[in-house]
Each structure stands twice: as C-alpha cells, then as structure tokens.
Amino acid sequence: MAGESAQHDRISELIGHANGLGSGADDSRATSPGVGGGRALMDGDDGGDPEMARLGRTRPRVFPYARYLPYETESPEQREKDMDEMIRLLYISIKSGDFVTGAVHWTKEIRGWMSLKFDLTRKQRISLVELYYQLALAPGLDYSVAERFASMFMVLTKRKHYLRPGKDLTLDWRPLFKEIKIFVLPSESSTQNTYSSKRNIRTLTKMCTFAQLFFDPKEIPSMMEEFLPYYSMSFSEHAHVVLGLFNLMLPTAAPPPNEPELLPQSFAPTFFHLWSTINRSMMTDSRFLDIFSRHARDCLGSEHVPFGPCGLFTEEQSSLIFTAVLRLLEIPVGQATTPYSATVDLGAGNAILLERDPRKHPVSHSIARWIVMSISPQCLEATNGKSVLHQLEALLQGVETFFHPSNSGTWTKPIAQLVYYLADFFVMRWNREQSGEYDIPEDRKLNAEVKRRFVLCMRDVVFMGIYAKSGTAMNYSLSTLQSLASLEPTLILPGALQRIYPAMQGLVEVHRTISSIRALQMLSKIISRTKGFRCHLTTLLGLALPGVDANDLDKTMHSLAFIQAVCYNIPLHDLTKAPQRVKSELNGDYELVDHGSPSASGGTGLAVEWITAQVSRFEQEGPGIDIDYATELSEEDEEAILKSSTAGFSEFIISFLGRVFTLLQNLPDAARVKSGSPEENVVNTLPATFSPLLASLSPELYDIALEHVARFVSKNVVHQARDAMAFICNALVKISPKKALARLLPELISSIRTEIGENGAGSTRTTGSEILPRDRALVWHVSLLSMCVVHVGSDVVEFQDDLFSIANYMQDTCKGIPLVHVSNFVHHLLLNLTVTYTMDYSLFNKSELEKGLTAESWGRIADPTALEIQWHVPQQDELAFATRICEAQGGRALKALNELISDTASIKRDGVGKDWSDEVSRNLVLLRLVISGVSRLFRSDDGTVTPFTSEDDGFNDRMDTDGESLDSAVDLSEPDEGKVRRAFHYPTGYPLEIGSEPYEAVHNFRRTVGETLHRVHEFLVKNQEDDVPCFNSLYTAYKSWFVDIGIERSAHVLDRLTRLLSADIHPFKFSGTRKQYPRPLLVRRANLYHFQRLRFNEHPRAASELDKTLLLDLANSSTSVYTDIRRTAQSAGEQAIKSIIGAKPLIIPPLLDALEDALKKGDHPRIKGAMFSLLFGSLAKPIGRNWNYAPRMIKLFVEVSEADRPSIQKLVGQSSFTIQGMTNAMDRMVVFDEATLRAIWPDENSSARTVARTIEDADALVPAKRDKIQHRRTGVEARKSELAAELIEMVKTSHWKKASRTAVMVIGLDYRFESIASHGMLELVVKGVIDPHPQLRTLYATSLNAIFSLIQTRALTGHKYANYLMDAQTDPNEVIVETRRAEEGWTDRYLDAFAKPEADVFIDSDFPGWLVWQKTMRGYQTGPSKLEYDELEQKVRKQMGSYIDRHWLSTYFGYMKQEPKDQQADRFRMHSSMIVAYAMDLMADGLTVATFEDVKDLAQAVYGDGSDKHQHRAMAEILAAMISSAEDFKVELKEQVWDFAFPILRRIITDGLTPENLGYWTTLVTLVVGGKDPRRAWPMVDWLAGFRLDMDTNAAFKESSKITLLGLVVGACGWHFRLEKPVVQDFLKHLDHPYKGVREVMGTTLAAIFRTRYHESWTDIPTLMAAQREAGSVGTRPYQPTEEFAGIVKEVFERLEVWRKERPPGIQTPTPYTQASKTVLLWLDTSLASYDCTALVPFFPDNFMQQLLHMMDIKEDPELQGLAYHVFRHLPNIPHRPNEASSFVASLIRIGKEATSWHQRLRVLINIQVVYFRHLFLMPVEQADALFACVRGMLRDTQLEVRLGAAATLGGMVRCSPVAFRNAKITELKTHFYGLLSNNPLPKRAKAGPGTGTNTPTPEQNQVVLARHAAVLGLGALVAAFPYTSPPPEWLPEVLATLAGRAAGDPGVVGKSVKSILSEFKKTRQDTWVIDVKAFTPEQLEDLEGVLWKSYFA
C-alpha cells in the first residue's frame, strides 16, 4: 500500500514506537499504549463487541473505506475466504520447500490484500506473526528470502492495536538472541564460519524493535541469567554488548500484578550500578535513557507499578537521569570540552552492531519520552522541587540562551529536536487520555494545571526557536509551536500574534517575516477554532497578500501555503449576507429569513475598528501580553465581529487573483522540466492553493473568480505560465463544471480556430522542443482546453460536437509540436469520460450547505464517518462519446500508419527530409495517448488480452499437468515461472457491460493496435534502423499497450495521487488524533482508495500470441546498435516482462543468442545492450535460477570480460556479483517448526474453488511438489560441478584478468559442504597460492583459507549439514569447568592460578566471574587437539598436503617478504599468517612433503640479517602462525616450535626493533595473547612481564617498545594478568625517567594495570541484585579505590611535593620534579579519559588540585603546563555520584579564596562554572550558595583578570540556575552590590600641588576602587546573564540606570566597565529594541543616554 511505503520520515513513525509514540502515519490507524492499554479488553476477553474481538483490533477503523465507493463491494466474508485461500497456498508452498517463488509470491499477495485496508482476523494474524517470526530466523533459508519474511513480520506487528502483547501473542526471545549472539559475542562460537554469520545484522536488530513488545516480562530473570555473566569491563566490548542486548530485548511491559520481583525498581538499582561502571560514554548514556524511557511508557497504565512525582523512578535516580540528559545535549560550558571521552566508546567494538539507527531514534526522542511519560499531577504536589516537571523547567531554564538564533552551533538541532518531541509526546498523551484510548489510573492522568505548567515552561524557548538560523531547527520549533497552541491556545496565540503582526506589516527583517508566515500556516487551524482569535484571520489573510511576489519566490511559497491552510479550515462565505435561521412561531420549525436590510450588513466597519484596537494593544503590552477573549468578549459580540470581518472576502479574492496573475506574467522561462527550481515549486504550489481556495468560496464569490480568470485567459497569452494557468482553470472547472464550462469552452474553441485559420499557427514542422512564437497562442489555448476537460465530470457531454470537431480540425491542419498538445487533449477528454473519480471539493456536505453556514462553520472538523461523497461514474452517453472519439482519432492514426509503411505513402522517405519520420512518430504518440485514455475500458481477462486466466475452469487440472516432465528430462528451469497463479479480484465498478457491442469494439481496437505496432516495428527495422525518434515513440507506445489495462499505469497515477495526498495531509497530522482532516482531504482519501483497488486487480497475465510477438520485438531492439533505441526498448521491456507471465523464459534465449553473436563479431554496442538487458533488469534472477540458461550465461560472461572497452569492463565489474550469486549453492534444507506452520491452516472452508479442502488434502499435494523441487536441485547441482570442471581447464590457460573472473566462478560452483572441493579445484587453488600474479595469489589465498575453514567447520559440526545450519558445534577440546562460587576466596584462588605456568584447563574468555559467577564456565583442555576428521576431510587434506613441498614453501615465503604495492597493504597480513598456520597444521599430521626442518631453514633465510622491514613483516607472520598453531600440536612438536620461535622472538624484541617494524611485532603479540588464556603463551608473557627499566641505557626506543609490548599484554589479558606487582614497583621507583618516549608509555601502562585490577565477582545474579537494592536506588559505587591503591597515590604525590620543593625556581633544565610530573600526568590523563575515571574522584580535592595548579605555574616547561591544564580541565567533567562532590567543591572554594598565585585563582574559576553546570540536578542548595559566595568574593580580587573571570562565571551561574533559586539569588546579589556602591563613595581627588608630581592613590582609595569595580562587574554580570530575554526582566532597567547614574563617571577601569556593559546590552538587543525600550521609564532612558551619546539609544 502506498501509505505504508510513502511514509513521512517522521522519526517516531517509522517504527511506530511501542506505545504509540509514532503518530499514525498510516491512514486511519495509529498506535495505542503499551501493555497497560485497553484494560477493559483484558478482563472480558472479547471486550463486548464480538466482531472487534474476531478481527483482533482493539479499536474500530475511523474511515469506512468500502462504504464510500460508488459501487457494490465484496462482502467481508468473501475477503476472508480469499485470505484463507492465500494462506492455504502459502502453507503448501512452505511445506513443499518452495520458498523462492511460492512462499515469497503468496507473502506479497497477502501484503497486497492487507494494503487494501482489509483486516486479518485475530487468529490469522497471530498464526502468521508466529510463522513469519520463525521463517525470518529459519536456518537454511536463502538470506534474501529471509529478509522478505522479516519485513513481513514487521508489517504484521507494526501497528500496536491489533495484538495485545502477552495476551494474544508472546514470542520467544531465544531464537532471535541466538542469531544476534553470533555477531556480537563471536568468541562464544567455536568457528566463525557459520550459517548465520552471513545474515544482515540490521534486519535482526530491526526485528528486535518489533518483537520486543511481545517478549514476556516473566522472562526478565532468565534474560538476566543469560546476558549479565558476559558483562566485563576488563574487555569492555562485552559490557557494551550486554547493554545493547538489554536495550534491544528487555521486555519493558508491566509485569503481572502478583510478581514484585519483576517490577522495574527491583532491577533498576542494578542498571544504575552498571551505568556507573561505564563512565564518560555517550553510547551508554543514550542506551540507558532508551531503556528507562520505554519502561516509563509501558508501565504508565498499570496501577500495580508504583508511581510518584518522578514517575516510576526515585528522586535520586531521576536527578542522575537529568544529569545525563544535560551531558547528552553537549552544551558547551565555559572552556570545558565535551563531557564524553571518545576512547570509551571506541571500546564498544561489535556492540556498535546493536545500535539503533540514530536518525530514526535520536536520543532526544528517548529523553522526551522518558520525561513526558513520567509526568503526572503528582509532580505539582512535590514540595522539594525535585519532580520531573520541576526538573524539566530547570533543564529548559539552564539551556534557554542556547535557543536564541544569535547563539547557534552544534547544539541547535538536538535541543530543538528535544523540545519538539516533548511537545509531540505531551500532545499525544493528552489527546489519547482525553479520548479514552489510553487507559490510565486517574491520579496519573494529565490535568489542566499540569498542561498549563508544561506549556508555560516551553513557551519562551519556542518563540526564540522559530526564528532559528538552521532550517531543521526552525521546522522543529514551528511544529512545537503548533503542538503547544493546540494544548493552550490562550497562552500561545497572544504572544504569537504580537510577534506576527509587526513581521507581516514589514517592520522587521525578511527572515522573521518568512518564519511568521510559516508560523501562521501552522497555527491557522487553531486560530480558526479559537473564539476571539479567529476574528484576526481575515485581516491576516489580507496581510499575507503582499507575500505573493515574483521577486521573492520563497516568501510566495509560504504565503500560498498559509492561504491554502486557511481555506481548508474556514469557508470564504460572506456571513453578513448569510440567511439566518429564525424559529417560526407557527409550527416550531426553522425557516430561512433573509435579512436584506442594510442595518444587518454593516460591511467590514466593525471588524476593522476592533482589529485596529487589538493591534495597538499588542504593541502596547509587548511580548508578555496575556489575552483571554473567552472572558473579554460575549458570544454575540464575538460573532458580530467575525461576521463583519467576512464582508471583506470579495476584495481579498480580487486582489489575490490580481497578484497571482502578476506573478505568472513575471515568471522566468522554465529552463527545463523538473529542475527543482523555486519557479517550478511556485508553479506546483499554485494548484494546491487554488483547489481549496476556490472550493471554499461562496457561489457569489466563485462567480467573481470565474469572471476574472476567464477574462485573463482570453486576453493574455503567458507562455511560461501555461501549465500553472491550466491547473488553475482545471481547479475552477472542477468546482462547478456547468457554470465554468459554459463560460470558458466557447471562447477557447473559437480562439483556437482563429489562431489556426487566420494566423496560420501550427502550419510548419518544428525542430527541437522550442515552441515558435507564432504557435504560442495556439498551444496556450489547447493546453487550457485539455485541462478544462479532465476530471470534471459528465457536463462535458453537452459540448460533445464542438469538442469532437475541434479535435478533428486540429489534427487535419496542424503540424509539429502543437500536435502533441492536441493528442494530449484527446487523451484528457477520454480519461474524463471513462474513469471513476470523486467530484467533490467542498468543505461541507451538500446538506449542510443547503442549511446555510454560520459562524459555527469556522474550523469545523469533518466527521470521517458521515461524508456524502459525489462521485463521477461514467454514464452510457459519456461512454458512447468516448468510443466515438476513440474510433475517430485511433482509427485516423492506424490508417495513417498503415499508409506510411506501405509503398503508396503520400509522404516519401527520401532520407533527407524528416517529414516521414515526423508523421510516423506523431501518429504513434496519438495512438499511445488514445490507448492510455481508454485504459479503464480494457479488462485483463478478456480473450483478446490473454488466452486463459486463473478464473477459467480446469485451473486445478492445469496446476499439476507438469508432473510428467519428470521422467523425460530433469527440469532445470525455475519452478512456477511460467505458470498462471490463482489471482483474486475485487469489484472496482467496471463501466461497460461485458459482451456488449462497445465492449467488443474497444477490445478489438486494442488488438488491431498491437498488430499495427508490430508491423511498424518490422518496417522500421528493415528500412529505417537509425530513425531514433520513431523508435522511441514506438516503444513508448509498446509500453502503454502492455501496461495500461484497467488503470493508466504508464502515468504512475497511483504514486502521484498518493504523494500529493500525503503532502497535503501532512500539516493536519497531530499526535494522538485520528483522521482529523478537512473534508476535501477525506474525500481524496476515498478517491485514492478506489485507485488502490484498481491497481490491486492488475495481476500479471498470461501471454497471448500477440504479446509474445511484441515481446520478441522488444528483445530484438534491446540489443540495437543505437544507444537511445536500446535504452527505450529496455525500459519498455522491463515494464512488459513484469506484467506478463511467462515473458522471461521467452525473451532470455534470443538475448543470449544476440550476446553470443555480438561477441563473435566483436560488436561492442550490442554486447553492452545484451549484457544490460540480461544482468541489470528483472531477468538476472530467473537466469540464475534456471539452469537451462545459467551455464551459457556464465561462459558468455567470462568471454565478455575479455573485451577491452572501458565501458564494457565497467558493466562486467558491476554485474560480477550477480553472476557470482548464480554460482552459489542452493538452499538444501530449511529447519522450522511444523506446528507453527500447521497453525496457520484456516478453520472452516465453504469456498467453491480451493486448492485443498482439508489440511490432509493439502499434505497430499506436497510430496509431488517437493520431489520435483528436490529432483531439480540435484540436477542443477550436477550441472554446476560439470561446469566447474570445464572452467577449471579454462583457467589454466587464460590471461590473468580472465583467469581471475573465471576463478571466482569456479570457487562458487565447486565449494560445497558435502564434497568440500573437487580434485581439480584443490590443485588449482593450492598451486595458485604461489602464482606469479599478485591479484591471483590473493584470490587463491582467500579460497584456500575458506577451504581450510570449511574442513574445520565440518569437523566441528560432526560432518552433518543439519548441525551446520543449526550452528550446533561440538568442540572436542572444550571442557565444562564447575565454578565453586559459593566458597570463600574462590575468586582469589581462580585468579592466582593465572600466575603459574601449569594449567589443567585454559580459560580463554575474559568474562567469567568479572561481574558475576555462573555455575559453570567453558574451558579448553591442554595438550594436542582432539578434533577428528572423517574420510572425506582427510582425503582433501592429504591431497592439499601433497602439493606443499619445500619449493612451495620457499616460493610462498619469498612472496611474503616482497615489498607491497601500496602503503595501505604494508602491515601484518592476517591471511598470509593463516596460510602458513594451516600448512603447519597439515605438517603436524605428517600430510605434507615438506618437514618442520624445511620450515625452520626457510624461515631463517627469510629473516636474513633483519635489516629490511619487509623481512621483519614476513618473519612476524611466520612466527605468529607457528606459535598460534602449535597450541594444538603433540607435546614434542609443540616444544620444538617454541624452542625455535621463542629465542628468535626474544632476540628481536631485545635488539632488533625499530620504529618502522614495531607495528608488525605488536600485532604478533596481540595475536598470540589476545582473547586467550595467558598461560598458552606463558614463556612470552612471563618474559615480557619480567621487564625492568634500565636507567643506564640511552637506547630510549628499545626501552619504550618493550614497555609498549608489555602494555599490550596487560591490555590483552585484562584482569587475568597477575604478574603486575614488581612491574608497578619498578615503574613507580623510576617515575622521573629522563626519556620522554619511555615516560609516556610508562604512564599509559600504569593506567592500564590499575584499570584492570578492578572486578566485582558477585556469587550469583540474585546476590548482585539484592546487594544493589540494599545499597539504595542507584546501587553501589564501583571503582572504590583499594587501600593499596590509595597508598600508592598518596605516596606518589608526597614524593612529587618533596621534589617540587627541591627544584630551584626559574631553572631551565629538566628536574626530577618536571620529569616525574609528566609521567604522573600521562597516567592520570589516560585514567581520567577512561571508564574507570571515578576511581580517582576521592583524590581530587586534596592530592590533585593543588599539585596540578603548581605544575601549571612552571613557565619554563610549556609541555608540562599544557598537560597539567589538560588534566585539570578533565576534573569537573568526571561524573560524581550524588553528594560526592562536596569536598571537591570545598577545595575549589578554598583555592579560589586562599591561593597566593592569581593564576591559580583564575584557573579555578573555569572549573567552578563547569562543576556547577554539570551538577545542576545533583548539587545541594548549601553547596550552590557556597559557590556563589566564593565567586562573589572573587569579584574583589586584587588582580583585574581574576575579577573579570569571576564576573563571567557569575553571569553563567546565574543564567543556568533554576528559576526559584535564581530569583532569590538575584535579589540577594543586587542588594549586596548596591550596598557596595553606596558604602564606598568615590573619594574626592586631592589637587595635585605644583611640585608633587603625579598623585599616587593611597591603599584606602585602592580598596574603594576595588569595591566599586566589584559592584559594577557584579551588576554587569546580572545584566549579561539575560542577553536575549525580551522584554528584559523588570529589575533590569533599574540596574542599568543605577550603573549609569552612580558609576559611569568613575575614572579608569570602573567607568570603562560601565560603558562596555551598557553598549553590550544595547548591541545584543538590536533586533528587539522596539519592544525592549518600553521597559524603561523616560528618566532611566535619559540616564542611559547621558552615558552613551544620544543617537545610539534613540
């Protein structure tokens, strides 16, 4: 259905969020709340209405689709029977294993059926959802098919009101988890070569989003048991993965009432605890918000889930969440950078795969959902200001200034988006609660007071946002404005109008005007319904007129859109003239009395007067204006004003039309069609505006409009506005066809005759597309005429003779381009006469109009269920007229064509003139347009169209006739490709009587046309093969002939209707409302529905002989030499193939022949044509499935790849994947559950024609079908291996380019699970690995790796394909180890074992026991591998080993050390290493010719002297291969390997490392240790861990590279690395190492060691959760430093202090202090940027702060200063837990007050502001007060820089504080500063004596100046805190006046500060000065002007 595909990309709609946060983008449905919803339905199972319960909808449809159609529709029973039949067919297909064609086809059909708004019954839907859920995950299914099924699963579960989670349907999460686990926990499967790893992870995560709703909350404990054990921060990827899995899978629905352990709060503390283990990660923050917000939404409706002022959460939790929100918005504070650290999210690794798409799920969506779903009236009762609503107010206050247009940046979009979602969710919740759709306990329902508070807190920021500079932000803000206005019109509209009036009168700059017009458009609906405000509407319409202006097309667009919006909401009727209804005394009935008396219609006087008064009132009161018309105006007055305002409509219409005509006359010439230029947009917007505008006019006003348009049309010819004018005429005629046609047609027809007869227009042939000036008038009139007769109904018939004769007259006399327009006119006329469509554009039903309209009619919402639609249904006289035209015009074209291609043609083909070709193409065009015009009259089941249909008798016999082909020859073709399938048709009101004379005539006409087209084709091919224009017209005619049956498909009617409707509906969509659209749009929806039914009925049809002939014509021309002809033929062919069954097998062989022929002749253009037709259209898939053609296609493809034309090579490259797809194995078996499949079989059956009556009958049909499919598969696979053998021979002799293409095919054809690979293939690949050509080498190497990996996989899955599909791997080396988790000290014993070399089992995984212990864990046995190979695998291994001799190895090693081509490839290459490893593996089993001795020799030779980095690379690859494969060898061989490898490794690491080869060796170390038990490579780990610093050496690089390798080992082993003690001691002893390189690595390695010491190791999950609950609502604090660690930190900082004191000040050379400081800083920097940064928090106040400030004071060492500053700025961004920041704050204050160096005081200020902002929601009031006091004190600092810094900080802190606190602070600060000013008067200056020289001020005077400066700066900070608030707060003018009056005269710095404060204030208010100036009294203004010269403030 188009509605589903053409959704607006509104983020929430795409996956209509569980709970319906998506606004139903689909017609009349939308989402309903989560599980709490519909409690009524949960009690009584069927909720009352049995029909609803059967249909499985929790809500009836709003729009009765079928009822409005103008013909009888099918009965609901009939539809359901059809659906049952489709389900039966689906059942048989799946059961017999026919997925690709059968199941996919019926799935498509079922979707099509649903798209017609038919409802599945609940049983059908449940069984289908379960079936598709299973099929989407079924092992063994082709992936592309599985994707289809997954998308069907999503379609079925998309809307929330069909199935109630947990009651109708519960899905099992495990199958989905099993598939996802392969991607995100790869270490859990023994081999990566699994069936599922080829799936698309995005599909799986999308399925989770839909299925999550149906997971059972009772499963939460088992999900915890499954996911949490994987949680480990030692290898942090696992932790991210666990959170990702929770986010995708955790059921957030309300648990059953009696299970308290499932309530959200029972596991919330654990979640908060996990959250605090990953600090500084954006991903984690957004994931938790997503989870919590879903909880908030889904549990809102359940009474048994506790709910408070913070929703489901506690105050502490809510404060933490708000703190995270503040971080997520990434608002820049002070100089602080982002609060996140990139390195943490980099560690997420595979967890990225579990992200939701950030475009569809922006984080602001989760934030808004969490906030709105937690709001309830309880928020108003919270006294401590900690409720969600209070916190929301604080949040918006804190970031308010970031909304202002002047202050834009990266944060603009996220905050605009956040506000938008907040409003959107609130509106939705409000609407749904009001309509009863949300079933929510009373005390949680939003009430008027909450709504008011909510709108008030959002209002200011939205008014700022609508003027944003960024387009997206402006769009968000405008939508938000609309939502808020719909909630509280009286709070929003006054402010909006106050801003809009000046803008519309042109008093402010342009972009504000455009925003204002757009705001009006958004608000028009609300204004038109709100008492009092609607009286402004007429005036606003008038003010919008100047916006229609040819000089500013952007503004024109928005003005037109506004007028359009108004016309959809109000009737343009002059209500002063409207008859009023008066109750008659006599019979108590109403009768109409027309008040014609002048007193009643006072014209517009009353309204004008009232509006003028209102506008001046807006100006007076300013933006804070508050108007409530409901109380100010009485009903009668308001109505009188409204009526009076409508008297001005006629003037409005006249001037509007005038402006539009001027606009059209000034449009530039359209450059080219569809360029997307503004001109084109305007031309497209005009018709959209005119339709509603003209439809809403009263009859009198309509006459005025008609007259104006008619006059304009007859007097002017505006060539470039032709289309726009034609649309306007069309709109006019549609509204009132009789009137308009009578006025327009005669004039148009006579003008046409005059133009042709007298001016000779259209008399000559024209070239190109330019229309001659002489023809312009003719074309103008013809275009208008053709638009006047389309979709205007049957009134055209009155003019039939005129129209008929003018058409003939024009055809006879015209030539050239005008003719196309004439044919178009014929086409339009035919459409108008034969198609069924709506003819109804009015805002009101007829009956309402007859009663007369009153003021009540404004803004009325049409009831979707009570429309009275006027349809146009073709009548007999119209059809007769249509056939007459069709025969005349069509007959004329046929006759002309037959003449032209005979030898007697009147026009000669002389090859020079183009006359002949012109004639042919114009007649073809005419013919095509006639066919499309009457397409509605063709029926696809007529005998002339198709030989047989599925409706014929004998259908069932024919279904099984193809059974006998089994014996004769194996049928390799695609199953079902050429078969007619059962199709379902629904009535669409076909106009003709079947079998009647016109019916026969029309169908015979179509047949004749087809035959004629074929003759023209043959003639052209023979005689005019280069005549491109003729061919193009011919094939477009072909296209129409094939597809235009029943509906004009070639014009994409349906898409166009859908797109236009969705664009027009968009402004009326409102969250939580259903179909509240104006009546014309609802009527258009009914019209669209009719077209959707038409389109549904056009199934592909069987081919008639004529179809086949024409198809072959197209195939022939698809390989034409001429590009244009080829392209047209290909696109026509594509369309035709899709509409005809059996077209593909027909058209493939000739195309293959053509390709072969072209290759022989080397005819490049034709090769391209054939390649394109075969591989780039819908033929590629059938060729691949049909093995009669595929081998030939593949061989031809290989030949084509030799052609050396770049364009052909490009085609080859693009299609190589298609060809590879053909070579892959077919799906052999699919594993799924029979019971689910049986469940879909329908219950009863009474349908006459059915496939099978009972399920037993159906099962009887299956074996034959299944055997046929099996048989075919065996045949195809046999052909594939034959082909492979053939191609292998070919590869051996061909050129490398051809060889590489062919080899790829061979590998595809030959690589199978059953046989692994054939003998020839193995030889090819193993020898190919040492081929001289590098590209071939790489190719074969990849294949060799694949073969080895397949052998391994086969062995692991027990050599069975079924196990492979099910991913059932059994690794014989695996051991299950019991954990003794209950014993004391178990974890310590477990860890200690890692410090000893001997092990019973290897524990490779990092996660067991990090967070929590399971009963058992997986280990691997030590000693040789026990993997068993079967006979086949051994045979293959033997054969491969036989090729691997010393020569093979030496050649391969030689290639390994070659210099790579490009720089990118110069790194450790995994695949080389793998091949060596596999060769070693064969060698260990004694299967190779070469021996280990050979390998040792050759390896030594490769390394040589090690002087070249390439030697190092090869050696590293070889050693890595040896060491990693040796793990599985027998003990003595393993020892041999280590004896050889380890000494070399040790030697190289000790002496041979250089900066350019270090990379190879680091990879080797990571490879050998990473993800494995450290004891596997014990010698290496032990040796590296034994490293000690050598202070005497001067080879810094050697030292640092060893530490780097050690650091890698620590990182790779994580918390399993137990040899750290001596290393740490050694490093701490030498912190002051002299070399920079060494210090850096020491710092990072120390950080890594300390980071990996932490682990939690809870006994089991219940213990973990209980401990977290006891610790409080946010769980325990992770990373609590141990005593040992605290000791180390203290000791280090004490040593630093000693060294600092020893350092002579000012010394330039490095000292132990500066050296050691850098090491420590690097360690801290690494730790603070990591997730465990909170481990250091306790040391901030005492140890760190002071030391860091000292380090920043060392001017001699800029590097140290920079580092220290960097670390210092980290501190306030580290998340502190609630109440943890107090000592940090205290130390900030202490340093600010007491530090002796002013640099330190200044630097502390930066952190004060950041800490204050980051902890807005966590900081207790006492702390905030203390910080304010400290900063206020620093304003009196002796150093100027500190004073200025303090002023800036103070301003920032005031700005972001919550309102109540802020206001108290402002009063307190103001009083304090006023006091300072008055207590410290300016001292009189002593006159300087003649000889005393300059006057030095006394210390007392200095103190006074400081105090005065402090006061001035403080007051200035208060002013600067509100830079954009307009009008300024009421205390502000007084502050400014005080400054100006009392301190402006001060000398020096004080006076300067005052001036800069005042001028800055004025500068930021340039835009709003008009408004702001009103806040000052005249005296205050004078004071200000005294300071700044006059002109500035005027």
Disulfide bonds with the S-S distance in Angstrom:
none
